[in-house]
Amino acid sequence: MSGGETKHGDILCIGEIFESIAGKDEQTLARTLERSSIKTMLLFESVYGISPLLHCARTGDMSHLGLVRCLLRSGLCDSETVDSKGRTVLAGLVGAHAQTERTAAAGFLERMIEIVIEGADDSTACYRMLKHNSLPLFKAFLSLKQYDEGRLFECLTCALTKLRVKLFILAMDLELFVLGILADYEFRHLSGKWTGGRGTTVDEWKAQAGVVIDCWSVIGKRYDNASCNDIDNRLLHRLLVIHNHLYFLHYQNQNHQRKFLEHLRLHEAIFCLAVFWNTLTDPPNIVIYRFSVNKRILMEFVRMIAFQLVKVKCFLEQTEQKLREIIGECESTIVHKKESLIAELMEKMRMSCKVTICQQYEAKWIAIGSSNQNPDTLIIEMIKRIRKEDHEWANSKAHELKALQQMQKQWLIEQFEGRLKCIKQPQNVADRILAELKRNPVDRIAASIVASESFDLEHLMRGKDRRTRRKLIKCYGQLRQLYSLHKIYIVFSHVSRVQPANVETFQDCLKRTVMTLGEMLKNTKSTPNMPNGRLKQAVGCMITRRFADIVISLRNSYARPFALSQLLIDANLERRVYSSLPQQTVVIRMVMNLLFVVVMSEVRRSFYGMLMRCGSLDALRSLLIYTSKQDVFFTPIQTVFGQVTQYFANVKGLLEELSKYPFGNTVEFTKIQEQFQIQCGIVEEVKAMIAADKELDYESLRQK
């Protein structure tokens, strides 16, 4: 069909649609809509200045409800389409209904709401009503549905999660109203005195691993797919539970990590889980992190960890059983020699001690034998008693006991090397067993060793799991770099906006800058900072070697409120230094900006690679919708890099001007120029990379 025929057909259709609405003819309207398209609806609105749906709904006539249902079922009209005032059809009806309530047909707004939510479950109905972004409309919807508060809480949490996934911003009054309902219900039904707590048993890690495995069994059945459209509050709740139990699994206590899970890189997984969860609960502030971590890649990480935890749990339970057997065999191989030693000691005591004392030790010996306890404590106590009477003979028996213990230790090490090759430090384990045998039973010793010692479990990792682990490490590295440099960029931006005349505010702002730089350069595991490799390269090319050490030292001084180094700083000297600091830190700011540009470009490239690996069009579309409406990196990259190039252009002009003076011929000035040329080369490489990345057009890809 030619373009002219198509336009003529559309004109005929809009005329028939108008006449059908005017005549309230549902059958004719339905037949016309079958021949129509989105283009027809747009042409109708351009000709008559109003959409067909609004034309039917604005009168408030109950006889138009059938026409409204017909338009919505066709899929060519949407109740969420906004008018010139930014209101949807239903939101506009609320105001009109309030003004003309006495004369309009009763119940028209309620019937319109029922048509819009027809066929939807309660959660989807709340979601659809919230998208109209009208508090009066939502209150009318709630008064119509009359949910009980428990069901309303479930529906609202699901609806809010969907809106946050799609980065939908609610009106302030509507958002406060919804959050007020949720907070009220949570306070009355979901709060109270916590009677639980972390376990105190040595094998509590098994229960924690079991919770992670159970949560994944539910997540894997329902959410383990390539789509990002099915994120809801049930998924977020289970991911939060997994995050918390992985934290308890990773950290045995405040200062020690569980060594047998080192190969799973739980620290990185916990960080990625936390970032993903926060991108959905606080979307406006951290949209940029959606380009690095999304539901699909997170499912890979959690799947790998849950699968490995099953294998680790099974393997370590077998290891614990073998440990118990080895400890039991160790005791049985040496028990006869220790009994002979005790018999000699008892004979010696009968010759030199009172009868009552001998009877006490005989009773202890019988008690140890009946309970299968370790007799070393009794032997040591008897040797100390005999040493008062015969020092040399007691020392000889003490050496015999040490020889027996050394024999036990050597035997244990040999058994570990032959039967438990996964133990990384068999000598430490043997020492610990011999020490704990004096006060703990065998079962507790074996469980305690399994829970806290180092085991080589790399052989449990499949090839697929190793690839997922490498992907996890890469994702974590990008996230921590992006987080740290973004924070530095914001802090430096604040410094440029603060007026130096406001001394206290300006100085506090500069102190915060120094502390943030120090946190980044310190590179501790507890905070997301720059990796050492990239830092050394930047420092070596653009910053002096002492810079990192000085900034870290200053950070440590200001981070502690009662640091001696801070108390020794003279207040006037500190004020003078900080007054000149902005001019001295310009180059530092440009280096950090350059690193920020590189990291943003890397994250952006990785994201486009992720788009290329989408297995279906639906998966690609859902990932684009989840991420953002626009490329949030493109403008910041151009802006920040523009600041860098402007700075280097100014420095280049300054050096050219200074080279005309006599000191321009000195060796020192020549070295400065050479170093500057190296830095310019780095800037040119980044410029070429950015120019190549301009071909990646996010907006056009999302529209397609």
KADA-V365006 format. One record per backbone hydrogen bond with DSSP energy under -0.5 kcal/mol. CO is the residue of the C=O (numbers start at 1). NH is the residue of the N-H. E is the energy in kcal/mol with one decimal. If there is no record, write none. Layout:
BEGIN
co=CO nh=NH e=E
co=CO nh=NH e=E
END
This chain:
BEGIN
co=2 nh=6 e=-2.2
co=3 nh=7 e=-2.2
co=4 nh=8 e=-2.3
co=5 nh=9 e=-2.5
co=6 nh=10 e=-2.1
co=7 nh=11 e=-2.2
co=8 nh=12 e=-2.1
co=9 nh=13 e=-2.2
co=10 nh=14 e=-2.5
co=11 nh=15 e=-1.7
co=12 nh=16 e=-2.2
co=13 nh=17 e=-2.7
co=14 nh=18 e=-2.2
co=15 nh=19 e=-2.3
co=16 nh=20 e=-2.6
co=17 nh=21 e=-2.2
co=18 nh=22 e=-2.4
co=19 nh=23 e=-2.6
co=20 nh=24 e=-0.7
co=20 nh=25 e=-2.4
co=21 nh=24 e=-0.6
co=24 nh=26 e=-0.9
co=25 nh=29 e=-1.7
co=26 nh=30 e=-2.4
co=27 nh=31 e=-2.2
co=28 nh=32 e=-2.2
co=29 nh=33 e=-2.3
co=30 nh=34 e=-1.3
co=31 nh=35 e=-0.7
co=32 nh=35 e=-0.9
co=33 nh=36 e=-0.9
co=37 nh=41 e=-1.6
co=38 nh=42 e=-2.2
co=39 nh=43 e=-2.2
co=40 nh=44 e=-2.4
co=41 nh=45 e=-2.1
co=42 nh=46 e=-2.0
co=43 nh=47 e=-1.9
co=44 nh=48 e=-2.8
co=45 nh=49 e=-1.6
co=51 nh=55 e=-2.3
co=52 nh=56 e=-1.7
co=53 nh=57 e=-2.3
co=54 nh=58 e=-2.4
co=57 nh=60 e=-1.0
co=60 nh=105 e=-0.7
co=61 nh=64 e=-1.8
co=62 nh=65 e=-1.4
co=64 nh=68 e=-2.2
co=65 nh=69 e=-2.4
co=66 nh=70 e=-2.0
co=67 nh=71 e=-2.3
co=68 nh=72 e=-2.4
co=69 nh=73 e=-2.4
co=70 nh=74 e=-1.2
co=71 nh=75 e=-0.6
co=71 nh=76 e=-0.6
co=71 nh=77 e=-0.9
co=72 nh=75 e=-1.0
co=78 nh=81 e=-1.5
co=79 nh=89 e=-1.1
co=79 nh=90 e=-0.7
co=81 nh=89 e=-0.5
co=83 nh=86 e=-1.8
co=87 nh=83 e=-2.4
co=88 nh=92 e=-2.5
co=89 nh=93 e=-1.8
co=90 nh=94 e=-1.6
co=91 nh=95 e=-1.1
co=92 nh=96 e=-1.8
co=93 nh=97 e=-3.4
co=94 nh=98 e=-2.1
co=95 nh=99 e=-1.7
co=96 nh=100 e=-2.2
co=100 nh=103 e=-0.6
co=100 nh=104 e=-3.0
co=105 nh=108 e=-1.3
co=107 nh=111 e=-2.3
co=108 nh=112 e=-2.2
co=109 nh=113 e=-2.4
co=110 nh=114 e=-2.2
co=111 nh=115 e=-2.0
co=112 nh=116 e=-2.3
co=113 nh=117 e=-2.1
co=115 nh=118 e=-0.9
co=117 nh=120 e=-2.0
co=121 nh=125 e=-2.5
co=122 nh=126 e=-2.3
co=123 nh=127 e=-2.2
co=124 nh=128 e=-2.8
co=125 nh=129 e=-2.2
co=126 nh=130 e=-2.5
co=127 nh=131 e=-1.6
co=129 nh=132 e=-1.0
co=130 nh=133 e=-1.8
co=134 nh=138 e=-2.1
co=135 nh=139 e=-2.4
co=136 nh=140 e=-2.0
co=137 nh=141 e=-2.2
co=138 nh=142 e=-2.4
co=139 nh=143 e=-2.3
co=140 nh=144 e=-1.6
co=141 nh=145 e=-2.3
co=142 nh=146 e=-2.5
co=148 nh=152 e=-2.6
co=149 nh=153 e=-2.0
co=150 nh=154 e=-1.8
co=151 nh=155 e=-2.4
co=152 nh=156 e=-2.7
co=153 nh=157 e=-2.1
co=154 nh=158 e=-2.0
co=155 nh=159 e=-2.5
co=156 nh=160 e=-2.8
co=157 nh=161 e=-1.9
co=158 nh=162 e=-2.1
co=159 nh=163 e=-2.2
co=160 nh=164 e=-2.3
co=161 nh=165 e=-2.3
co=162 nh=166 e=-1.7
co=163 nh=168 e=-2.9
co=164 nh=167 e=-1.2
co=168 nh=170 e=-0.6
co=171 nh=175 e=-2.9
co=172 nh=176 e=-2.5
co=173 nh=177 e=-1.8
co=174 nh=178 e=-2.4
co=175 nh=179 e=-2.8
co=176 nh=180 e=-2.1
co=177 nh=181 e=-1.8
co=178 nh=182 e=-2.2
co=179 nh=183 e=-2.9
co=180 nh=184 e=-2.2
co=181 nh=185 e=-2.0
co=182 nh=186 e=-2.6
co=183 nh=187 e=-2.5
co=184 nh=188 e=-1.7
co=185 nh=189 e=-2.3
co=185 nh=190 e=-0.5
co=186 nh=190 e=-1.9
co=193 nh=195 e=-0.5
co=201 nh=204 e=-1.2
co=203 nh=206 e=-1.4
co=203 nh=207 e=-0.6
co=204 nh=208 e=-1.9
co=205 nh=209 e=-2.8
co=206 nh=210 e=-2.2
co=207 nh=211 e=-1.9
co=208 nh=212 e=-1.8
co=209 nh=213 e=-2.4
co=210 nh=214 e=-2.5
co=211 nh=215 e=-2.6
co=212 nh=216 e=-2.2
co=213 nh=217 e=-1.9
co=214 nh=218 e=-1.2
co=215 nh=219 e=-2.5
co=216 nh=220 e=-3.7
co=217 nh=221 e=-0.8
co=218 nh=222 e=-1.3
co=219 nh=223 e=-3.4
co=219 nh=224 e=-0.8
co=223 nh=225 e=-2.2
co=228 nh=231 e=-0.5
co=232 nh=236 e=-2.1
co=233 nh=237 e=-2.3
co=234 nh=238 e=-2.0
co=235 nh=239 e=-2.4
co=236 nh=240 e=-2.2
co=237 nh=241 e=-2.1
co=238 nh=242 e=-2.5
co=239 nh=243 e=-2.6
co=240 nh=244 e=-2.4
co=241 nh=245 e=-2.3
co=242 nh=246 e=-2.5
co=243 nh=247 e=-1.8
co=244 nh=248 e=-1.9
co=245 nh=249 e=-2.2
co=246 nh=250 e=-2.6
co=247 nh=251 e=-2.5
co=250 nh=252 e=-0.7
co=250 nh=258 e=-2.6
co=256 nh=252 e=-1.2
co=256 nh=253 e=-1.7
co=257 nh=259 e=-0.5
co=258 nh=261 e=-0.8
co=259 nh=262 e=-1.3
co=261 nh=264 e=-1.4
co=261 nh=266 e=-0.5
co=262 nh=265 e=-1.2
co=265 nh=269 e=-1.7
co=266 nh=270 e=-2.9
co=267 nh=271 e=-1.8
co=268 nh=272 e=-2.3
co=269 nh=273 e=-2.5
co=270 nh=274 e=-2.3
co=271 nh=275 e=-2.4
co=272 nh=276 e=-2.5
co=273 nh=277 e=-2.5
co=274 nh=278 e=-2.1
co=275 nh=279 e=-2.0
co=276 nh=280 e=-0.9
co=277 nh=280 e=-0.5
co=277 nh=281 e=-1.5
co=278 nh=282 e=-2.3
co=282 nh=285 e=-0.8
co=282 nh=286 e=-0.8
co=286 nh=289 e=-0.9
co=287 nh=290 e=-2.0
co=288 nh=291 e=-1.1
co=289 nh=292 e=-1.0
co=289 nh=293 e=-2.2
co=294 nh=298 e=-2.2
co=295 nh=299 e=-2.3
co=296 nh=300 e=-1.2
co=297 nh=301 e=-1.7
co=298 nh=302 e=-2.7
co=299 nh=303 e=-2.5
co=300 nh=304 e=-2.3
co=301 nh=305 e=-2.3
co=302 nh=306 e=-2.8
co=303 nh=307 e=-2.5
co=304 nh=308 e=-2.3
co=305 nh=309 e=-2.5
co=306 nh=310 e=-1.7
co=307 nh=311 e=-1.6
co=308 nh=312 e=-3.2
co=309 nh=313 e=-2.7
co=310 nh=314 e=-2.1
co=311 nh=315 e=-2.6
co=312 nh=316 e=-2.9
co=313 nh=317 e=-1.8
co=314 nh=318 e=-1.7
co=315 nh=319 e=-2.2
co=316 nh=320 e=-2.7
co=317 nh=321 e=-1.8
co=318 nh=322 e=-2.2
co=319 nh=323 e=-2.4
co=320 nh=324 e=-2.1
co=321 nh=325 e=-1.9
co=322 nh=326 e=-2.6
co=323 nh=327 e=-2.9
co=324 nh=328 e=-2.3
co=325 nh=329 e=-2.5
co=326 nh=330 e=-2.5
co=327 nh=331 e=-2.0
co=328 nh=332 e=-2.1
co=329 nh=333 e=-2.1
co=330 nh=334 e=-0.8
co=331 nh=334 e=-0.6
co=331 nh=335 e=-1.2
co=334 nh=338 e=-2.0
co=335 nh=339 e=-2.2
co=336 nh=340 e=-2.1
co=337 nh=341 e=-1.9
co=338 nh=342 e=-2.3
co=339 nh=343 e=-2.2
co=340 nh=344 e=-2.1
co=341 nh=345 e=-2.2
co=342 nh=346 e=-2.7
co=343 nh=347 e=-2.2
co=344 nh=348 e=-2.1
co=345 nh=349 e=-2.3
co=346 nh=350 e=-2.1
co=347 nh=351 e=-0.9
co=348 nh=352 e=-0.9
co=349 nh=353 e=-3.1
co=354 nh=358 e=-1.9
co=355 nh=359 e=-2.5
co=356 nh=360 e=-1.8
co=357 nh=361 e=-1.9
co=358 nh=362 e=-2.3
co=359 nh=363 e=-2.1
co=360 nh=364 e=-1.9
co=361 nh=365 e=-2.3
co=362 nh=366 e=-2.2
co=363 nh=367 e=-2.3
co=364 nh=368 e=-2.3
co=365 nh=369 e=-2.2
co=366 nh=370 e=-2.2
co=367 nh=371 e=-1.5
co=368 nh=372 e=-0.7
co=368 nh=373 e=-1.7
co=374 nh=377 e=-0.5
co=375 nh=379 e=-2.3
co=376 nh=380 e=-2.6
co=377 nh=381 e=-2.1
co=378 nh=382 e=-2.3
co=379 nh=383 e=-2.4
co=380 nh=384 e=-2.2
co=381 nh=385 e=-1.6
co=382 nh=386 e=-2.3
co=383 nh=387 e=-2.2
co=384 nh=388 e=-0.6
co=385 nh=388 e=-0.6
co=386 nh=389 e=-1.5
co=386 nh=390 e=-3.0
co=390 nh=394 e=-2.0
co=391 nh=395 e=-2.2
co=392 nh=396 e=-2.0
co=393 nh=397 e=-1.7
co=394 nh=398 e=-2.0
co=395 nh=399 e=-2.2
co=396 nh=400 e=-1.7
co=397 nh=401 e=-2.2
co=398 nh=402 e=-2.2
co=399 nh=403 e=-2.3
co=400 nh=404 e=-2.3
co=401 nh=405 e=-2.4
co=402 nh=406 e=-2.6
co=403 nh=407 e=-2.2
co=404 nh=408 e=-2.4
co=405 nh=409 e=-2.6
co=406 nh=410 e=-2.5
co=407 nh=411 e=-2.3
co=408 nh=412 e=-2.6
co=409 nh=413 e=-2.5
co=410 nh=414 e=-2.2
co=411 nh=415 e=-2.1
co=412 nh=416 e=-2.6
co=413 nh=417 e=-2.5
co=414 nh=418 e=-1.3
co=415 nh=419 e=-3.5
co=415 nh=420 e=-0.7
co=416 nh=420 e=-1.5
co=420 nh=423 e=-1.4
co=422 nh=456 e=-3.6
co=425 nh=429 e=-1.8
co=426 nh=430 e=-2.4
co=427 nh=431 e=-2.4
co=428 nh=432 e=-2.2
co=429 nh=433 e=-2.4
co=430 nh=434 e=-2.3
co=431 nh=435 e=-1.8
co=432 nh=436 e=-2.5
co=433 nh=437 e=-1.9
co=435 nh=438 e=-0.7
co=436 nh=439 e=-1.5
co=436 nh=440 e=-2.5
co=437 nh=374 e=-0.7
co=441 nh=445 e=-1.9
co=442 nh=446 e=-2.5
co=443 nh=447 e=-2.2
co=444 nh=448 e=-2.5
co=445 nh=449 e=-2.3
co=446 nh=450 e=-2.2
co=447 nh=451 e=-1.8
co=448 nh=452 e=-0.9
co=449 nh=452 e=-0.6
co=449 nh=453 e=-2.4
co=454 nh=424 e=-1.8
co=455 nh=457 e=-1.0
co=457 nh=460 e=-1.7
co=458 nh=461 e=-1.6
co=462 nh=466 e=-2.2
co=463 nh=467 e=-1.8
co=464 nh=468 e=-2.1
co=465 nh=469 e=-2.2
co=466 nh=470 e=-2.2
co=467 nh=471 e=-2.0
co=468 nh=472 e=-2.3
co=469 nh=473 e=-2.5
co=470 nh=474 e=-2.2
co=471 nh=475 e=-2.6
co=472 nh=476 e=-2.7
co=473 nh=477 e=-2.4
co=474 nh=478 e=-2.3
co=475 nh=479 e=-2.3
co=476 nh=480 e=-2.7
co=477 nh=481 e=-2.1
co=478 nh=482 e=-2.7
co=479 nh=483 e=-2.7
co=480 nh=484 e=-2.2
co=481 nh=485 e=-2.6
co=482 nh=486 e=-2.2
co=483 nh=487 e=-1.9
co=484 nh=488 e=-2.1
co=485 nh=489 e=-2.6
co=486 nh=490 e=-2.1
co=487 nh=491 e=-2.2
co=488 nh=492 e=-2.5
co=489 nh=493 e=-1.9
co=490 nh=494 e=-1.9
co=491 nh=495 e=-1.7
co=492 nh=496 e=-1.7
co=493 nh=497 e=-0.8
co=494 nh=497 e=-0.7
co=494 nh=498 e=-1.3
co=499 nh=502 e=-1.5
co=501 nh=503 e=-1.6
co=502 nh=506 e=-2.7
co=503 nh=507 e=-2.7
co=504 nh=508 e=-2.4
co=505 nh=509 e=-2.2
co=506 nh=510 e=-2.0
co=507 nh=511 e=-2.3
co=508 nh=512 e=-2.2
co=509 nh=513 e=-1.7
co=510 nh=514 e=-2.4
co=511 nh=515 e=-2.5
co=512 nh=516 e=-2.4
co=513 nh=517 e=-2.5
co=514 nh=518 e=-2.4
co=515 nh=519 e=-2.3
co=516 nh=520 e=-1.9
co=517 nh=521 e=-2.5
co=518 nh=522 e=-2.3
co=519 nh=523 e=-1.1
co=520 nh=530 e=-0.8
co=524 nh=527 e=-0.7
co=527 nh=529 e=-0.8
co=531 nh=535 e=-1.9
co=532 nh=536 e=-3.0
co=533 nh=537 e=-1.9
co=534 nh=538 e=-2.3
co=535 nh=539 e=-3.2
co=536 nh=540 e=-2.7
co=537 nh=541 e=-1.6
co=538 nh=542 e=-2.6
co=538 nh=543 e=-0.8
co=539 nh=543 e=-1.1
co=544 nh=547 e=-1.1
co=545 nh=549 e=-0.5
co=546 nh=550 e=-2.3
co=547 nh=551 e=-2.5
co=548 nh=552 e=-2.5
co=549 nh=553 e=-2.0
co=550 nh=554 e=-2.4
co=551 nh=555 e=-2.6
co=552 nh=556 e=-2.3
co=553 nh=557 e=-1.6
co=554 nh=558 e=-2.4
co=555 nh=559 e=-2.1
co=556 nh=560 e=-0.8
co=559 nh=561 e=-0.6
co=560 nh=563 e=-1.4
co=563 nh=567 e=-1.7
co=564 nh=568 e=-1.6
co=566 nh=569 e=-1.0
co=570 nh=574 e=-2.6
co=571 nh=575 e=-2.2
co=572 nh=576 e=-2.2
co=573 nh=577 e=-2.4
co=574 nh=578 e=-2.3
co=575 nh=579 e=-1.5
co=576 nh=580 e=-1.1
co=577 nh=580 e=-0.6
co=577 nh=581 e=-0.7
co=578 nh=582 e=-0.6
co=580 nh=584 e=-1.2
co=581 nh=585 e=-1.7
co=583 nh=586 e=-0.6
co=585 nh=589 e=-2.5
co=586 nh=590 e=-2.1
co=587 nh=591 e=-2.1
co=588 nh=592 e=-2.4
co=589 nh=593 e=-2.3
co=590 nh=594 e=-2.3
co=591 nh=595 e=-2.4
co=592 nh=596 e=-2.4
co=593 nh=597 e=-2.2
co=594 nh=598 e=-2.1
co=595 nh=599 e=-2.5
co=596 nh=600 e=-2.5
co=597 nh=601 e=-2.3
co=598 nh=602 e=-2.2
co=599 nh=603 e=-2.6
co=600 nh=604 e=-2.3
co=601 nh=605 e=-2.4
co=602 nh=606 e=-2.5
co=603 nh=607 e=-2.1
co=604 nh=608 e=-2.0
co=605 nh=609 e=-2.1
co=606 nh=610 e=-1.9
co=607 nh=611 e=-2.0
co=608 nh=612 e=-1.9
co=609 nh=613 e=-1.2
co=611 nh=614 e=-1.3
co=616 nh=620 e=-1.9
co=617 nh=621 e=-2.6
co=618 nh=622 e=-2.5
co=619 nh=623 e=-1.9
co=620 nh=624 e=-2.1
co=621 nh=625 e=-2.4
co=622 nh=626 e=-2.4
co=623 nh=627 e=-2.1
co=624 nh=628 e=-1.5
co=630 nh=632 e=-1.1
co=631 nh=634 e=-0.5
co=631 nh=635 e=-0.7
co=633 nh=637 e=-2.5
co=634 nh=638 e=-2.0
co=635 nh=639 e=-2.7
co=636 nh=640 e=-3.0
co=637 nh=641 e=-2.3
co=638 nh=642 e=-1.7
co=639 nh=643 e=-1.6
co=640 nh=644 e=-1.7
co=641 nh=645 e=-2.8
co=642 nh=646 e=-2.1
co=643 nh=647 e=-2.0
co=644 nh=648 e=-2.4
co=645 nh=649 e=-2.2
co=646 nh=650 e=-2.1
co=647 nh=651 e=-2.3
co=648 nh=652 e=-2.3
co=649 nh=653 e=-2.2
co=650 nh=654 e=-2.2
co=651 nh=655 e=-2.6
co=652 nh=656 e=-2.2
co=653 nh=657 e=-2.0
co=654 nh=658 e=-2.5
co=655 nh=659 e=-1.8
co=657 nh=660 e=-1.1
co=658 nh=661 e=-1.5
co=661 nh=664 e=-1.8
co=662 nh=665 e=-1.8
co=663 nh=666 e=-1.2
co=666 nh=670 e=-1.7
co=667 nh=671 e=-2.2
co=668 nh=672 e=-1.9
co=669 nh=673 e=-2.2
co=670 nh=674 e=-2.3
co=671 nh=675 e=-2.6
co=672 nh=676 e=-2.2
co=673 nh=677 e=-2.1
co=674 nh=678 e=-1.6
co=675 nh=679 e=-1.9
co=676 nh=680 e=-2.5
co=677 nh=681 e=-2.0
co=678 nh=682 e=-1.6
co=679 nh=683 e=-2.1
co=680 nh=684 e=-2.4
co=681 nh=685 e=-1.9
co=682 nh=686 e=-2.1
co=683 nh=687 e=-2.3
co=684 nh=688 e=-2.3
co=685 nh=689 e=-2.0
co=686 nh=690 e=-2.4
co=687 nh=691 e=-2.3
co=688 nh=692 e=-1.9
co=689 nh=693 e=-1.7
co=690 nh=694 e=-1.0
co=692 nh=695 e=-1.0
co=693 nh=696 e=-1.8
co=695 nh=697 e=-1.0
co=696 nh=698 e=-0.8
co=697 nh=701 e=-1.5
co=698 nh=702 e=-2.5
co=699 nh=703 e=-2.0
co=700 nh=704 e=-1.6
END
